[in-house]
Amino acid sequence: MITDLSNITKRLQDLVTEGNQLLRGIADDRSIGLEVRAACLAWMFSAVHVLEISMPVASRYKTEATRLLPKADDSFAASRVAAILGILKSATSEWSAGLIGTLEFHFVGLAFEDFLKLAAEKNESGQRDVAAILACAVFEDAVKRLSRKHGVNSTGQTLEPLLNSLKSKGVLSKLKAERLKSHVKVRNQAFHAQWDQFEKPELRRMIEDLEELIETHFVEQHTASA
């Protein structure tokens, strides 16, 4: 799966160029002949694949392009290639206009979810130190990324004032901000390797609250876009 944003940008642009070149080589809208059929099929499948991995779950771009994709042994006309190219051009424009930032949060959010899942497993198996290191790394990075996104300078800031700023801006509710602030103590204890200063249930609650934060502000945001 392509998750590097610069790779996605380049691939979208390359596919638009390739699609334009293919259409220029087709004389009319009759069924595509054997001489260009393979190239057109390969291009359409590649275009739909990139839309599938780069666009939000409910995106019309992905839905419509997938609907237009012919079966490998079906006949099809140039108009179908042109339709997918039009969708791809529109999606590429939206991507360039700002969807990149949303996608970056989405991909980072998926990585955070993996870390938190592993942290939960380690915590339940008694490896509290490993679980705390994973969860606290997500805690720190997620809060700082969310702060920067909403115009809060995170340089040199600790978690508590950042959470207060996110609450003031309405990004986090008072309840959610206070719940997250209650976990700063565990983060500080883990930072100083004071593993005996917190218990499994405390760490479990921290992981659960972080999972909710990531789902709401990183992963779901991508699903709701476009």
Buried (B, 14 or more C-beta within 10 A) or exposed (E): EBBEBEEBBEBBBEBBEBBEEBBEEBEEEEEBEEEBEEBBBEBBBBBBBBBBEBBBEEBEBBBBBBEBBBEEEEEBBBEBBBBBBBBBBEBBEBBEEEBBEBBBBBBBBBBBBEBBEBBBEBBEEEBBEBBBBBBBBBBBBBBBBBBEBBEBEBEEBEBBEBBBBBBEEEBBEEEBBEBBBEBBBBBBBBEEEEEEEBEEEBBBBBBEBBBEBBBEBBBBBBEEBB
